[in-house]
């Protein structure tokens, strides 16, 4: 059965222990971790062994499980030096992930926008952007294979891998068992076209259902605004049906919501996960 989790960074706290206490207080036992919670950037150039040990101990003390750790950088950045720096930091995180307590590192595929890694750019559809992204992904896959880690790629509207067909192409071209998919139905629904969501979601699961390693849970308004699960137009009955049909029984990780929306989103999803 799927288990509810949350982005630990949802709880903005001055110290790691406080953030993890908030996760536990919400009645959740699975989380997606972000290294910003220990101070500094989400993807530092290096992670000290003592830092990894402290994180793992803090989780164990609260009986929390790290479903994944965020390792996102702009894999399609127009500047090769920026891609190289990001790739080196990701490789360092991959090597340290088992010490943190997880075997899954999440990424997105990036954009040609040099200022905002989530913003779409006209050059994202070019062969050059695809080639640069794929080279970044191949390097990450090689590091993942060396350390027994899985790279979980999340399609994003503003990125080079923006939808399920592009994700399928990426997986096929990489040919690595250490690269799989984070599915987030809210990322796949086209803004302004809610009537198309069933076709889009069914196609996505047909293409990617056998490659899922993590599922996210947020919602979206018709204009594309991200909101808490249960607060938008996403057909959660269909989303959960498709996850079950794909045989997915891993974490369902809440994000894209304010802290005060957590109880309502948890109640919304728990009711649907436990429904007969």
C-alpha positions as CSV (number, residue, x, y, z in Angstrom):
1,X,0.0,0.0,0.0
2,X,1.2,3.5,-0.8
3,X,2.5,5.5,2.2
4,X,2.2,9.2,2.6
5,X,5.3,11.3,2.8
6,X,6.3,15.0,2.4
7,X,9.1,17.3,1.3
8,X,10.8,17.9,4.6
9,X,11.5,21.5,3.4
10,X,7.8,22.2,3.7
11,X,8.5,22.9,7.4
12,X,10.8,26.0,7.5
13,X,12.7,25.7,10.7
14,X,16.1,27.1,12.0
15,X,17.4,23.6,12.8
16,X,17.2,20.1,11.3
17,X,15.8,18.6,14.4
18,X,12.9,21.1,14.4
19,X,12.0,20.4,10.8
20,X,12.0,16.6,11.4
21,X,10.0,17.0,14.6
22,X,7.4,18.8,12.5
23,X,7.3,16.0,9.9
24,X,6.7,13.5,12.7
25,X,4.1,15.7,14.4
26,X,2.2,15.7,11.1
27,X,1.9,11.9,11.5
28,X,4.1,11.2,8.5
29,X,7.0,8.7,8.4
30,X,8.4,9.1,4.9
31,X,10.1,12.2,3.6
32,X,12.0,13.6,0.6
33,X,15.1,15.2,2.1
34,X,16.8,18.4,1.0
35,X,20.3,19.3,2.2
36,X,19.3,22.9,2.7
37,X,17.8,21.7,6.0
38,X,21.4,21.3,7.4
39,X,22.4,24.8,6.3
40,X,23.8,25.9,3.0
41,X,22.7,25.0,-0.6
42,X,20.4,22.1,-1.6
43,X,23.2,20.7,-3.7
44,X,26.6,21.4,-2.0
45,X,29.9,20.7,-3.6
46,X,30.6,18.1,-0.9
47,X,28.9,16.4,2.0
48,X,31.0,15.6,5.1
49,X,30.6,12.1,6.4
50,X,29.7,13.5,9.8
51,X,26.9,15.5,8.3
52,X,25.5,12.4,6.6
53,X,25.8,10.4,9.9
54,X,24.0,13.2,11.8
55,X,21.1,13.3,9.3
56,X,20.7,9.5,9.4
57,X,20.7,9.5,13.2
58,X,18.2,12.3,13.5
59,X,15.8,10.3,11.2
60,X,16.3,7.1,13.1
61,X,15.5,8.8,16.4
62,X,12.1,9.8,15.0
63,X,11.5,6.6,13.1
64,X,11.5,8.5,9.8
65,X,12.5,7.1,6.4
66,X,14.2,9.0,3.7
67,X,12.3,8.1,0.5
68,X,14.7,10.2,-1.6
69,X,17.1,13.2,-1.5
70,X,16.9,16.1,-3.8
71,X,19.8,16.5,-6.2
72,X,18.4,18.9,-8.7
73,X,20.6,21.2,-10.8
74,X,20.2,22.6,-14.3
75,X,21.3,19.7,-16.5
76,X,20.6,21.7,-19.7
77,X,22.2,25.0,-18.6
78,X,23.6,26.9,-21.6
79,X,27.0,27.3,-19.9
80,X,29.1,24.1,-20.0
81,X,30.9,25.2,-16.8
82,X,27.7,25.5,-14.9
83,X,26.6,22.0,-16.1
84,X,30.0,20.6,-15.1
85,X,29.8,22.1,-11.6
86,X,26.3,20.9,-11.1
87,X,27.3,17.4,-12.3
88,X,30.2,17.2,-9.9
89,X,28.0,18.2,-7.0
90,X,25.4,15.6,-8.0
91,X,28.0,12.9,-8.3
92,X,29.2,13.8,-4.7
93,X,25.6,13.5,-3.4
94,X,25.1,10.2,-5.2
95,X,28.2,8.8,-3.5
96,X,26.9,10.0,-0.1
97,X,23.2,9.0,-0.6
98,X,23.6,5.6,1.1
99,X,25.2,7.2,4.1
100,X,22.3,9.6,4.3
101,X,19.9,6.6,4.4
102,X,18.5,6.5,0.9
103,X,19.1,5.0,-2.5
104,X,17.1,7.5,-4.5
105,X,18.3,10.9,-5.7
106,X,15.7,13.1,-7.5
107,X,16.6,15.4,-10.4
108,X,15.0,17.4,-13.2
109,X,16.4,17.8,-16.7
110,X,16.9,21.5,-16.7
111,X,16.3,24.3,-19.2
112,X,18.2,26.7,-21.5
113,X,17.1,29.5,-19.2
114,X,20.3,30.5,-17.4
115,X,18.5,32.3,-14.6
116,X,15.7,30.0,-13.6
117,X,16.0,26.3,-13.9
118,X,12.2,25.8,-13.8
119,X,11.4,28.3,-16.5
120,X,10.7,27.2,-20.1
121,X,12.9,28.5,-22.9
122,X,12.4,28.3,-26.7
123,X,15.7,26.5,-27.1
124,X,14.6,23.6,-24.8
125,X,13.3,21.8,-27.9
126,X,16.6,22.0,-29.8
127,X,18.8,19.0,-30.5
128,X,21.7,20.8,-28.7
129,X,19.7,21.2,-25.5
130,X,18.7,17.5,-25.7
131,X,22.3,16.4,-26.3
132,X,23.6,18.5,-23.3
133,X,20.9,17.2,-21.0
134,X,21.4,13.6,-22.1
135,X,25.2,13.9,-21.5
136,X,24.5,15.3,-18.0
137,X,22.1,12.4,-17.3
138,X,24.5,9.8,-18.6
139,X,27.2,11.0,-16.2
140,X,24.7,10.9,-13.3
141,X,23.7,7.4,-14.4
142,X,27.3,6.2,-14.4
143,X,27.8,7.6,-10.8
144,X,24.5,6.0,-9.7
145,X,25.6,2.6,-11.1
146,X,28.9,2.8,-9.2
147,X,27.1,3.4,-5.9
148,X,24.0,1.3,-6.2
149,X,21.7,4.4,-6.4
150,X,18.7,5.2,-8.5
151,X,18.3,8.6,-10.3
152,X,14.7,9.6,-10.3
153,X,13.8,12.1,-13.1
154,X,10.8,14.3,-12.8
155,X,9.2,15.6,-16.0
156,X,8.5,19.4,-15.7
157,X,6.7,21.7,-18.1
158,X,9.5,24.1,-18.2
159,X,12.3,21.6,-18.7
160,X,13.8,19.7,-21.6
161,X,12.0,16.5,-20.5
162,X,8.7,18.3,-20.2
163,X,6.2,15.4,-20.6
164,X,5.8,11.6,-20.7
165,X,6.9,11.0,-24.3
166,X,10.1,13.0,-23.7
167,X,10.7,11.0,-20.5
168,X,10.2,7.7,-22.4
169,X,12.7,8.9,-25.1
170,X,15.3,9.8,-22.4
171,X,15.0,6.4,-20.7
172,X,15.3,4.6,-24.0
173,X,18.3,6.5,-25.1
174,X,20.1,6.2,-21.7
175,X,19.4,2.5,-21.4
176,X,20.3,2.5,-17.7
177,X,18.4,0.5,-15.0
178,X,19.6,3.1,-12.5
179,X,17.5,5.9,-14.1
180,X,13.8,5.8,-13.4
181,X,10.9,8.3,-13.0
182,X,9.2,10.5,-10.4
183,X,5.6,10.9,-11.4
184,X,3.7,14.0,-10.5
185,X,0.3,14.2,-12.2
186,X,0.1,17.9,-11.6
187,X,3.2,18.4,-13.7
188,X,1.6,16.5,-16.6
189,X,-1.8,18.2,-16.8
190,X,-1.8,21.0,-19.4
191,X,-2.7,24.4,-17.9
192,X,-6.0,25.7,-19.4
193,X,-6.9,22.3,-20.7
194,X,-8.4,20.3,-17.8
195,X,-10.6,18.2,-20.2
196,X,-7.4,16.6,-21.6
197,X,-6.1,15.3,-18.3
198,X,-7.5,11.8,-18.5
199,X,-5.9,11.2,-21.9
200,X,-2.6,12.7,-20.7
201,X,-2.4,10.8,-17.5
202,X,-3.4,7.4,-19.1
203,X,-0.7,8.0,-21.8
204,X,1.9,8.9,-19.2
205,X,1.3,5.7,-17.2
206,X,1.2,3.6,-20.4
207,X,4.7,5.0,-21.3
208,X,6.2,5.2,-17.8
209,X,4.3,3.0,-15.4
210,X,6.9,0.3,-15.3
211,X,9.7,2.8,-14.5
212,X,8.2,4.6,-11.5
213,X,10.4,4.8,-8.4
214,X,8.6,7.7,-6.6
215,X,5.3,9.5,-6.8
216,X,4.6,13.2,-5.8
217,X,1.3,14.6,-4.6
218,X,0.4,18.2,-5.3
219,X,-2.5,19.9,-7.2
220,X,-2.9,22.6,-9.8
221,X,-5.5,25.2,-10.7
222,X,-6.7,25.6,-14.3
223,X,-4.3,28.5,-14.8
224,X,-1.3,26.3,-13.8
225,X,-1.0,27.6,-10.2
226,X,0.3,24.9,-7.9
227,X,-1.8,24.3,-4.8
228,X,-2.1,21.6,-2.1
229,X,-3.4,18.2,-3.0
230,X,-7.2,18.2,-3.1
231,X,-7.4,21.9,-3.7
232,X,-7.3,22.0,-7.5
233,X,-8.5,20.3,-10.7
234,X,-6.4,17.2,-10.6
235,X,-8.5,14.0,-10.7
236,X,-6.9,12.2,-7.7
237,X,-9.2,9.2,-8.1
238,X,-7.8,8.6,-11.5
239,X,-4.2,9.3,-10.4
240,X,-4.4,6.9,-7.5
241,X,-6.1,4.3,-9.7
242,X,-3.3,4.6,-12.3
243,X,-0.6,4.3,-9.6
244,X,-2.2,1.1,-8.2
245,X,-2.7,-0.4,-11.7
246,X,1.0,0.2,-12.3
247,X,1.8,-1.8,-9.2
248,X,3.3,1.2,-7.4
249,X,3.3,0.8,-3.6
250,X,6.0,3.3,-2.6
251,X,5.8,6.7,-1.0
252,X,3.3,9.3,-2.1
253,X,5.2,12.6,-1.3
254,X,3.3,15.8,-0.6
255,X,4.8,19.0,-1.8
256,X,3.9,22.4,-3.3
257,X,1.9,23.4,-0.3
258,X,2.2,25.8,2.7
259,X,2.7,24.3,6.1
260,X,-0.8,25.3,7.2
261,X,-2.3,23.3,4.3
262,X,-0.6,20.1,5.4
263,X,-3.3,18.7,7.7
264,X,-6.0,19.1,5.1
265,X,-3.9,17.5,2.3
266,X,-2.9,14.6,4.6
267,X,-6.6,14.0,5.5
268,X,-7.6,14.3,1.8
269,X,-5.1,11.7,0.6
270,X,-5.5,9.3,3.6
271,X,-9.2,9.1,3.0
272,X,-8.5,8.1,-0.6
273,X,-5.7,5.7,0.1
274,X,-7.7,3.8,2.6
275,X,-11.0,3.7,0.7
276,X,-12.1,0.2,-0.3
